[in-house]
Amino acid sequence: MSERRLSELAQKLVRPTGIAGNDFAKINRAAVKAGIRYDLWQQGFLYLMFARRADGRYACGDGGVVLSSGRQIGKTFTVYSALFILACARPVKVIWTAHHTRTSDETFRDLCDMAHNRLLARYVANIRRANGQQEIRFTNGSVIMFGARENGFGRGLHSADVEVFDESQILTAKALDNLLPVLNTSPDPLVVFLGNPPKPGDQSEVFEEKRATALAGRAQGMTYVELAADPDCDLDDRDQWAKANPSYPQRTPESAILRMRSLMAEDSFRREALGIWDETSVHTAIDPMQWAQTATDTPDTDGLVGYALDMAPDRSSLAIGGAIRHPDGSAHIELKRFENTRTEGSAWAVDWIAQRWPRTASVVIDSQSPAMSLLSDLKARHVRVTVTNAADMGRACGRVLDMLRDGTLSHLPDDMQPALGMAVAGATTRNIGNSGAIGWNKLGTDTDISPLVACTLALYGTTITKRDPNRKQKVMA
């Protein structure tokens, strides 16, 4: 099979505008001398990564460089080897972070091996291997620092020229906000995002927003590359394997992909091996007109009462949703409490639920929610919690959409509970499995959909519970 260029392989490719020069030619000449040969797709990617505008700054300096693919294609090697050579050539400070300590350690060990290359070793001054302080220092003053975001790496750092976010499919807006300011002192900063398509439950709002921005044509000063098989492909088609993984079959043998194919569920294989994203809708999930038409400030409070808890992925907020299912099958939902956990903590939620449990039909938390951390405390207060899974979430979201369409679900006006209104306005959908089920997703990193998730699960709980306090209730003020 002949080698293909990046433009021939990429499922999605967005280039920066205004390219007037490039640093890659020098890097590539040094790589060849050191015995490193980049494939055509790697050359194309690094050309875009190191492209420069007419003013001499990186063409991707504003929006960053983003590479999404399956595993074992060589994306990490492509970037770290080029940055190592760059560090040999001129003073530059690089920060390399991964979500997991194991991943960061593996990359550090690989770069330590490069430091022993017979042509590159003379540029290396010192290697520090202490946990949490791993770094390679160069004779010209360059440094490459390594650390894991799960351990809080990056706090206290003051400056950098290049930041690489490996495992970007697990990268929260909070983590990004903590690390990006260290680039402020650099006259020519560059940010690189490397990752695989996120799986359900990954805290992937940054990676998802980067992709959405690129595909919507709003990318300014960004390179976005997505290496993936066709979304509707035959999962056993070897040509599709080669399209998703340019290293197959020369460096990634067929046996390695077959092993993933036999051990992984189909959805996981699509993401991990073939780089295929779980597509989300490009429109808001809930019809604004249907939502407006079902608002009421005088809700019916007669029926089974249920509650649910949900947290934002970065644990910054906690929502309690409430629902009343009426005898005729209609229902009403409300956002009962919504607090900033940084200032209010989360213990209040356990007290709030426990006080109302004797008159409550159901309490729900989704198994993928950070609110699961409250499960043991609720159980200690004798609250019986229903823990839902992905299939339950699909049924719960579908029920909300069906009842809004049919006019059998009411809620308070948005001006009475703005957090829920904002969550509804900023919610899109994501596919759950291949059965057509959907879950809520968010349009951007600034959107918090936990109020909507909490209300959705509260309603679902009232439809599946067998508990009935058997008393008239009027608790929805």
VEXDREN-2710 file (C-alpha; in Angstrom, 1 decimal):
% VEXDREN-2710
k/r/px/py/pz
1/MET/0.0/0.0/0.0
2/SER/1.5/3.4/-1.1
3/GLU/2.1/6.0/1.6
4/ARG/-0.6/8.7/1.7
5/ARG/-0.4/12.4/2.5
6/LEU/-2.2/14.0/5.5
7/SER/-4.8/15.6/3.1
8/GLU/-5.5/12.1/1.6
9/LEU/-5.9/10.4/5.0
10/ALA/-7.6/13.0/7.3
11/GLN/-11.3/12.5/7.9
12/LYS/-11.4/16.2/8.9
13/LEU/-8.7/18.8/8.2
14/VAL/-8.8/22.5/9.1
15/ARG/-5.7/24.5/8.2
16/PRO/-4.7/28.0/9.6
17/THR/-4.7/30.9/7.2
18/GLY/-1.9/33.3/6.4
19/ILE/1.0/30.8/6.3
20/ALA/4.1/32.6/5.1
21/GLY/6.9/30.4/6.5
22/ASN/7.7/27.3/8.4
23/ASP/10.2/25.8/10.9
24/PHE/9.6/22.2/10.0
25/ALA/12.1/22.0/7.2
26/LYS/15.0/22.6/9.6
27/ILE/13.5/20.2/12.2
28/ASN/13.1/17.5/9.5
29/ARG/16.7/17.8/8.3
30/ALA/17.9/17.3/11.9
31/ALA/15.6/14.4/12.3
32/VAL/16.9/12.6/9.2
33/LYS/20.5/13.1/10.5
34/ALA/19.4/11.6/13.8
35/GLY/17.9/8.6/12.1
36/ILE/14.2/9.7/12.5
37/ARG/12.0/9.4/9.4
38/TYR/8.6/11.0/9.5
39/ASP/5.8/9.5/7.3
40/LEU/4.1/11.8/4.8
41/TRP/1.1/12.3/7.1
42/GLN/3.5/13.2/10.0
43/GLN/5.4/15.6/7.8
44/GLY/2.1/17.3/6.9
45/PHE/1.0/17.6/10.5
46/LEU/4.3/19.0/11.7
47/TYR/4.3/21.4/8.7
48/LEU/1.0/22.9/10.0
49/MET/2.1/22.7/13.6
50/PHE/5.3/24.8/13.0
51/ALA/3.8/27.1/10.3
52/ARG/4.4/30.8/10.7
53/ARG/2.6/33.9/9.6
54/ALA/4.1/36.9/7.9
55/ASP/4.7/38.6/11.3
56/GLY/6.9/35.6/12.3
57/ARG/4.5/34.2/14.9
58/TYR/3.0/30.7/14.8
59/ALA/0.1/30.5/12.5
60/CYS/-1.7/28.3/15.1
61/GLY/-0.6/30.5/18.0
62/ASP/-4.2/31.7/18.7
63/GLY/-6.3/28.6/18.3
64/GLY/-3.8/25.8/18.9
65/VAL/-3.0/22.5/17.2
66/VAL/-5.5/19.7/17.6
67/LEU/-5.0/16.0/16.6
68/SER/-7.7/13.5/17.2
69/SER/-7.2/9.8/16.3
70/GLY/-7.4/6.3/17.5
71/ARG/-4.6/4.7/19.6
72/GLN/-1.2/3.4/18.4
73/ILE/-0.8/5.6/15.3
74/GLY/2.3/7.4/16.5
75/LYS/0.9/10.9/17.3
76/THR/2.7/11.2/20.6
77/PHE/6.0/10.3/19.0
78/THR/5.4/12.7/16.2
79/VAL/5.1/15.7/18.5
80/TYR/7.6/14.8/21.2
81/SER/10.4/14.0/18.8
82/ALA/9.9/17.2/16.9
83/LEU/9.8/19.3/20.1
84/PHE/13.0/17.5/21.4
85/ILE/14.8/18.5/18.2
86/LEU/13.4/22.1/18.5
87/ALA/14.7/22.2/22.0
88/CYS/18.2/21.2/20.8
89/ALA/18.1/24.0/18.2
90/ARG/17.0/27.0/20.2
91/PRO/16.1/27.9/23.8
92/VAL/12.5/26.9/24.4
93/LYS/10.5/25.9/27.5
94/VAL/8.0/23.0/26.9
95/ILE/5.4/21.7/29.4
96/TRP/4.0/18.3/28.6
97/THR/1.0/17.1/30.5
98/ALA/-1.1/14.0/30.4
99/HIS/-4.2/13.1/32.5
100/HIS/-2.8/9.9/33.9
101/THR/0.6/9.6/35.7
102/ARG/1.3/6.4/33.7
103/THR/1.0/8.1/30.4
104/SER/3.2/11.0/31.4
105/ASP/5.8/8.6/32.8
106/GLU/5.8/6.6/29.5
107/THR/6.4/9.7/27.4
108/PHE/9.2/10.9/29.7
109/ARG/10.9/7.5/29.4
110/ASP/10.6/7.7/25.6
111/LEU/12.2/11.1/25.5
112/CYS/15.0/9.9/27.9
113/ASP/15.7/7.3/25.2
114/MET/16.0/10.1/22.6
115/ALA/18.5/11.8/24.9
116/HIS/20.8/8.9/24.2
117/ASN/20.7/9.3/20.4
118/ARG/24.3/9.6/19.3
119/LEU/23.7/12.9/17.5
120/LEU/21.3/14.5/20.0
121/ALA/22.9/13.4/23.3
122/ARG/25.5/16.3/23.1
123/TYR/22.7/18.8/23.4
124/VAL/21.3/17.3/26.7
125/ALA/22.7/18.8/29.9
126/ASN/20.8/17.0/32.6
127/ILE/17.8/14.6/33.2
128/ARG/15.8/14.9/36.4
129/ARG/13.8/11.8/37.2
130/ALA/12.2/12.7/40.6
131/ASN/8.5/11.9/40.6
132/GLY/6.5/15.1/40.0
133/GLN/9.6/17.0/38.9
134/GLN/10.6/15.0/35.7
135/GLU/12.4/17.2/33.2
136/ILE/15.1/17.2/30.5
137/ARG/17.4/20.2/30.4
138/PHE/19.5/21.2/27.4
139/THR/22.8/22.9/27.1
140/ASN/21.3/25.9/25.5
141/GLY/18.8/26.5/28.3
142/SER/15.8/24.6/26.9
143/VAL/13.8/22.5/29.2
144/ILE/11.0/19.9/28.7
145/MET/8.9/19.3/31.9
146/PHE/6.5/16.4/32.4
147/GLY/3.6/15.8/34.8
148/ALA/0.1/14.4/35.2
149/ARG/-2.9/16.6/35.6
150/GLU/-4.5/14.1/38.0
151/ASN/-1.7/15.0/40.4
152/GLY/-2.2/18.8/40.0
153/PHE/0.9/19.2/37.8
154/GLY/1.3/22.8/36.5
155/ARG/0.3/24.8/39.6
156/GLY/3.0/27.2/40.5
157/LEU/4.7/27.2/37.0
158/HIS/5.4/30.7/35.8
159/SER/6.4/30.5/32.2
160/ALA/6.4/28.3/29.1
161/ASP/6.6/28.7/25.3
162/VAL/4.9/25.4/24.3
163/GLU/2.2/23.4/26.2
164/VAL/1.2/19.9/25.1
165/PHE/-2.1/18.5/26.5
166/ASP/-1.8/14.7/25.9
167/GLU/-5.0/12.7/26.6
168/SER/-7.0/15.8/25.8
169/GLN/-10.2/13.6/25.7
170/ILE/-9.9/14.0/29.5
171/LEU/-9.3/17.7/29.9
172/THR/-11.6/20.0/31.8
173/ALA/-12.0/23.8/31.3
174/LYS/-10.8/24.2/34.8
175/ALA/-7.5/22.3/34.2
176/LEU/-7.0/24.3/31.0
177/ASP/-7.6/27.6/32.8
178/ASN/-5.0/26.6/35.4
179/LEU/-2.3/25.9/32.9
180/LEU/-2.8/28.3/30.0
181/PRO/-1.7/31.5/31.9
182/VAL/1.9/30.2/32.1
183/LEU/2.1/31.0/28.3
184/ASN/1.3/34.7/28.9
185/THR/4.9/35.7/29.2
186/SER/6.0/34.0/25.9
187/PRO/6.3/36.2/22.9
188/ASP/5.4/33.2/20.6
189/PRO/3.3/30.6/22.4
190/LEU/2.0/27.3/21.0
191/VAL/-0.6/24.9/22.4
192/VAL/-1.0/21.3/21.2
193/PHE/-4.0/19.0/22.0
194/LEU/-3.6/15.3/21.4
195/GLY/-6.4/12.8/22.1
196/ASN/-8.7/10.0/21.2
197/PRO/-12.5/10.4/20.7
198/PRO/-13.9/10.6/24.2
199/LYS/-16.0/7.9/25.7
200/PRO/-19.2/8.5/27.6
201/GLY/-18.4/9.9/31.0
202/ASP/-15.0/11.5/30.0
203/GLN/-14.6/15.1/31.1
204/SER/-14.0/16.2/27.5
205/GLU/-15.6/19.6/27.2
206/VAL/-12.4/21.3/26.0
207/PHE/-11.7/18.6/23.3
208/GLU/-15.3/18.6/22.2
209/GLU/-15.4/22.4/21.9
210/LYS/-12.2/22.5/19.9
211/ARG/-13.7/20.0/17.4
212/ALA/-17.1/21.8/17.3
213/THR/-15.4/25.1/16.6
214/ALA/-13.2/23.6/13.8
215/LEU/-16.1/21.8/12.1
216/ALA/-18.4/24.8/12.3
217/GLY/-15.9/26.9/10.4
218/ARG/-15.3/29.2/13.3
219/ALA/-11.6/28.2/13.8
220/GLN/-9.2/31.2/13.9
221/GLY/-5.6/30.4/13.9
222/MET/-6.1/26.7/14.5
223/THR/-5.0/23.4/12.9
224/TYR/-7.5/20.6/13.4
225/VAL/-6.7/17.1/12.2
226/GLU/-9.0/14.1/12.7
227/LEU/-7.7/10.7/11.5
228/ALA/-10.5/8.2/11.5
229/ALA/-12.3/5.6/9.5
230/ASP/-15.7/6.4/7.9
231/PRO/-18.4/6.7/10.5
232/ASP/-20.6/4.0/8.8
233/CYS/-17.8/1.7/7.9
234/ASP/-17.5/-2.1/8.2
235/LEU/-15.5/-2.5/11.4
236/ASP/-13.6/-5.4/9.8
237/ASP/-12.6/-3.6/6.6
238/ARG/-8.8/-3.5/6.5
239/ASP/-8.8/-0.5/4.2
240/GLN/-10.7/1.4/6.9
241/TRP/-8.1/0.3/9.4
242/ALA/-5.4/1.7/7.2
243/LYS/-7.3/5.0/6.8
244/ALA/-7.7/5.4/10.6
245/ASN/-4.2/4.2/11.4
246/PRO/-1.5/5.2/9.0
247/SER/1.0/3.0/10.9
248/TYR/-1.0/-0.1/9.9
249/PRO/0.3/-2.6/8.9
250/GLN/4.0/-1.6/8.8
251/ARG/4.4/-0.6/12.5
252/THR/1.0/-1.6/14.0
253/PRO/0.5/-5.2/13.1
254/GLU/-2.8/-6.7/12.2
255/SER/-2.6/-8.9/15.3
256/ALA/-2.7/-5.7/17.5
257/ILE/-5.9/-4.4/15.9
258/LEU/-7.5/-7.8/15.9
259/ARG/-6.8/-8.1/19.6
260/MET/-8.7/-4.8/20.2
261/ARG/-11.5/-6.0/17.8
262/SER/-12.0/-9.2/19.8
263/LEU/-11.8/-7.8/23.3
264/MET/-13.6/-4.4/22.9
265/ALA/-17.2/-3.7/22.5
266/GLU/-18.1/-2.3/19.1
267/ASP/-18.5/1.3/20.3
268/SER/-15.2/1.2/22.1
269/PHE/-13.4/-0.3/19.0
270/ARG/-14.9/2.5/16.9
271/ARG/-13.4/5.1/19.2
272/GLU/-10.2/3.6/20.4
273/ALA/-9.0/1.8/17.2
274/LEU/-10.7/3.7/14.4
275/GLY/-10.9/7.2/15.8
276/ILE/-14.6/7.6/15.1
277/TRP/-16.4/10.1/17.3
278/ASP/-19.8/9.6/18.9
279/GLU/-21.6/12.2/16.9
280/THR/-23.6/14.9/18.7
281/SER/-26.4/16.9/17.2
282/VAL/-25.6/20.4/16.0
283/HIS/-28.9/21.9/17.2
284/THR/-30.2/22.4/20.7
285/ALA/-31.8/19.3/22.1
286/ILE/-35.0/20.9/23.3
287/ASP/-37.2/22.9/21.0
288/PRO/-37.3/26.4/22.5
289/MET/-41.0/26.8/21.5
290/GLN/-42.0/23.6/23.2
291/TRP/-40.1/24.6/26.3
292/ALA/-41.8/28.0/26.4
293/GLN/-45.3/26.6/25.8
294/THR/-45.0/24.2/28.7
295/ALA/-43.9/26.8/31.3
296/THR/-46.3/27.5/34.2
297/ASP/-46.0/29.5/37.5
298/THR/-49.0/27.6/39.0
299/PRO/-47.9/23.9/38.8
300/ASP/-50.1/21.0/39.9
301/THR/-48.4/19.6/43.1
302/ASP/-50.5/16.5/43.6
303/GLY/-48.6/13.2/42.9
304/LEU/-45.4/11.2/43.5
305/VAL/-42.4/13.3/44.3
306/GLY/-38.9/12.4/43.2
307/TYR/-35.5/14.0/43.3
308/ALA/-32.1/13.6/41.6
309/LEU/-28.6/15.0/42.1
310/ASP/-26.0/15.8/39.5
311/MET/-22.6/17.6/39.5
312/ALA/-20.8/19.4/36.8
313/PRO/-17.9/17.4/35.4
314/ASP/-15.4/19.6/37.2
315/ARG/-17.4/19.3/40.5
316/SER/-17.8/23.1/40.6
317/SER/-21.6/23.0/41.0
318/LEU/-24.3/20.7/42.4
319/ALA/-27.9/20.5/41.3
320/ILE/-30.9/18.9/42.9
321/GLY/-33.8/18.4/40.4
322/GLY/-37.3/17.7/41.5
323/ALA/-40.3/16.1/39.8
324/ILE/-43.9/15.3/40.5
325/ARG/-45.7/12.6/38.5
326/HIS/-49.4/13.2/38.5
327/PRO/-52.0/10.4/38.6
328/ASP/-53.0/11.1/35.0
329/GLY/-49.4/10.4/33.8
330/SER/-48.4/14.1/33.3
331/ALA/-45.6/15.6/35.3
332/HIS/-43.9/18.7/36.5
333/ILE/-40.1/19.3/36.9
334/GLU/-38.3/22.0/38.9
335/LEU/-34.7/22.9/39.8
336/LYS/-34.9/22.7/43.6
337/ARG/-31.3/23.7/44.6
338/PHE/-28.3/24.7/42.6
339/GLU/-25.1/25.7/44.4
340/ASN/-21.5/26.5/43.9
341/THR/-19.6/23.7/45.6
342/ARG/-16.4/25.8/45.9
343/THR/-18.2/28.1/48.4
344/GLU/-21.1/25.9/49.7
345/GLY/-19.6/22.5/49.6
346/SER/-21.9/19.5/49.1
347/ALA/-22.9/18.3/52.6
348/TRP/-26.0/20.5/52.4
349/ALA/-27.4/18.3/49.6
350/VAL/-27.3/15.2/51.8
351/ASP/-29.2/17.1/54.6
352/TRP/-31.7/18.5/52.1
353/ILE/-32.5/15.1/50.7
354/ALA/-32.6/13.3/54.0
355/GLN/-35.0/15.7/55.5
356/ARG/-37.5/15.1/52.6
357/TRP/-36.9/11.4/52.2
358/PRO/-40.0/10.2/54.3
359/ARG/-42.3/12.0/51.8
360/THR/-40.2/11.1/48.7
361/ALA/-40.9/8.3/46.1
362/SER/-37.4/8.2/44.6
363/VAL/-33.9/9.7/44.7
364/VAL/-31.6/9.2/41.6
365/ILE/-27.9/9.6/40.8
366/ASP/-26.4/8.5/37.5
367/SER/-23.5/6.1/37.8
368/GLN/-21.2/8.4/35.7
369/SER/-22.0/11.6/37.7
370/PRO/-19.4/13.1/40.1
371/ALA/-22.4/13.3/42.5
372/MET/-21.9/9.5/43.1
373/SER/-19.4/10.7/45.8
374/LEU/-22.5/11.5/47.9
375/LEU/-24.0/8.0/47.7
376/SER/-22.5/6.6/50.9
377/ASP/-23.5/9.7/52.9
378/LEU/-27.1/9.4/51.6
379/LYS/-27.2/5.7/52.4
380/ALA/-25.9/6.5/55.9
381/ARG/-29.0/8.7/56.3
382/HIS/-31.2/5.8/55.3
383/VAL/-32.0/7.3/51.9
384/ARG/-32.6/4.6/49.2
385/VAL/-30.8/5.9/46.0
386/THR/-31.5/4.6/42.5
387/VAL/-28.3/4.5/40.5
388/THR/-28.9/4.7/36.7
389/ASN/-26.7/3.6/33.8
390/ALA/-26.3/4.8/30.2
391/ALA/-29.4/2.9/29.0
392/ASP/-31.5/4.5/31.8
393/MET/-30.1/7.9/30.8
394/GLY/-31.3/7.3/27.2
395/ARG/-34.8/6.4/28.3
396/ALA/-34.9/9.4/30.7
397/CYS/-33.9/11.9/28.1
398/GLY/-36.3/10.4/25.5
399/ARG/-39.1/10.7/28.0
400/VAL/-38.5/14.4/28.6
401/LEU/-38.5/15.1/24.8
402/ASP/-41.7/13.0/24.3
403/MET/-43.6/14.7/27.1
404/LEU/-42.6/18.2/26.0
405/ARG/-43.7/17.4/22.5
406/ASP/-47.1/16.0/23.8
407/GLY/-47.5/18.9/26.3
408/THR/-47.7/16.6/29.3
409/LEU/-44.6/18.0/31.1
410/SER/-44.6/21.4/32.8
411/HIS/-41.8/23.5/34.4
412/LEU/-41.4/26.9/36.0
413/PRO/-40.7/29.9/33.7
414/ASP/-37.0/30.5/33.0
415/ASP/-37.0/33.8/35.0
416/MET/-38.0/31.8/38.1
417/GLN/-35.2/29.3/37.6
418/PRO/-32.6/30.8/35.2
419/ALA/-30.0/28.0/35.7
420/LEU/-32.4/25.4/34.3
421/GLY/-33.3/27.7/31.5
422/MET/-29.7/28.2/30.6
423/ALA/-29.0/24.5/30.7
424/VAL/-31.9/23.8/28.4
425/ALA/-30.8/26.5/26.0
426/GLY/-27.2/25.2/26.0
427/ALA/-28.0/21.4/25.7
428/THR/-27.4/19.3/22.7
429/THR/-27.5/15.5/22.4
430/ARG/-25.1/12.7/22.1
431/ASN/-25.7/9.2/20.9
432/ILE/-25.9/6.3/23.4
433/GLY/-25.0/3.0/21.7
434/ASN/-26.5/2.2/18.3
435/SER/-30.2/1.9/19.3
436/GLY/-31.0/5.5/18.7
437/ALA/-31.0/6.5/22.4
438/ILE/-29.6/9.9/23.2
439/GLY/-28.2/11.7/26.2
440/TRP/-27.7/15.3/27.0
441/ASN/-24.5/17.0/26.0
442/LYS/-23.4/20.7/26.1
443/LEU/-22.6/23.1/23.3
444/GLY/-19.7/24.8/25.0
445/THR/-17.3/24.7/28.0
446/ASP/-19.2/27.6/29.7
447/THR/-22.5/25.6/29.7
448/ASP/-23.5/23.7/32.8
449/ILE/-26.2/21.2/32.0
450/SER/-26.3/19.6/35.5
451/PRO/-29.7/21.3/36.3
452/LEU/-31.2/19.7/33.2
453/VAL/-29.7/16.3/34.0
454/ALA/-30.9/16.4/37.6
455/CYS/-34.5/17.3/36.5
456/THR/-34.5/14.6/33.8
457/LEU/-33.4/11.9/36.3
458/ALA/-35.8/13.1/38.9
459/LEU/-38.7/12.6/36.4
460/TYR/-37.3/9.2/35.4
461/GLY/-37.2/8.1/39.1
462/THR/-40.9/8.8/39.6
463/THR/-41.7/6.5/36.6
464/ILE/-39.8/3.5/37.8
465/THR/-40.0/3.6/41.6
466/LYS/-42.2/1.1/43.5
467/ARG/-42.0/3.3/46.6
468/ASP/-45.2/5.4/47.4
469/PRO/-45.3/7.4/50.6
470/ASN/-49.0/7.2/50.1
471/ARG/-49.8/10.7/51.1
472/LYS/-50.9/13.9/49.4
473/GLN/-47.9/16.2/49.0
474/LYS/-47.6/19.9/48.3
475/VAL/-43.9/20.5/48.2
476/MET/-43.3/22.3/44.9
477/ALA/-43.4/25.9/45.9
END
